[in-house]
Amino acid sequence: MIHGIHHTAISTPDLERALAFYRDLLGAEPVTDFEWPAGTEAADRIVGLAGSAARAVMLRLGNAMIELFEFRAPTPRARDA
């Protein structure tokens, strides 16, 4: 039986824009702001990517936590509009 979740992770190509929505518009409270450089093996294992680099912000919105990521490496693939 699931009693709850710790957080939801969202990858975004524009972290500042996502923060403007969740923090500034919805009122989410920043809890932590961190990043890791390429070559951080533990981060690569967690996200399942080789050579990853990213900045992430954890936000609290009521009783929910939202983790926003902006990957700097590897370079994201282009998507259809």
VEXDRENMAR-562386 format. One line per 4 residues: number of its first residue (from 1); their letters; for each residue y, x, z of C-alpha. Coordinates in steps of 0.1 Angstrom, whole numbers. Each point is the difference from the previous one (the first is absolute). Example, Ala and Ser with C-alpha at 12.3 -4.5 7.8 and 13.67 -1.06 7.14 Angstrom:
2
1> AS> -45 123 78  34 14 -7
***
This chain:
81
1> MIHG> 0 0 0  34 13 -9  26 -3 28  29 15 -18
5> IHHT> 11 30 -21  20 31 9  22 2 -31  3 -6 -37
9> AIST> 7 30 -23  21 -4 -31  6 26 -26  34 -2 -17
13> PDLE> 18 21 -27  33 -5 18  -2 3 38  37 -6 6
17> RALA> -1 -32 -20  -30 -12 20  17 9 33  31 -19 -11
21> FYRD> -23 -31 -3  -22 3 31  25 17 24  34 -13 -12
25> LLGA> -9 -35 -13  -30 -10 21  10 20 32  -30 22 3
29> EPVT> 4 28 26  -8 35 -11  -26 16 24  -6 33 -17
33> DFEW> 10 19 -31  -21 29 -12  -11 19 -31  -26 25 -10
37> PAGT> 2 28 -26  -25 5 -28  -31 19 12  -4 -18 33
41> EAAD> -37 -4 0  -2 -27 28  25 -22 -19  -20 5 -32
45> RIVG> -32 -12 17  17 -30 15  17 -12 -32  -28 11 -23
49> LAGS> 22 21 -23  0 37 -7  33 18 4  18 -30 14
53> AARA> 36 2 14  19 -30 14  25 -14 23  -10 -30 21
57> VMLR> 18 -24 24  -17 -22 25  18 -32 8  -5 -27 27
61> LGNA> 6 -36 -11  -8 -23 29  -36 7 9  -7 16 -34
65> MIEL> 3 36 -11  7 9 -36  -4 36 -13  20 8 -31
69> FEFR> -9 31 -21  18 17 -28  -23 25 -16  17 31 -15
73> APTP> -33 14 -12  -21 -6 -20  24 -14 -25  -6 -37 -3
77> RARD> -13 -15 -32  23 -22 -20  -7 -37 4  6 -30 -23
81> A> 33 -18 8
***
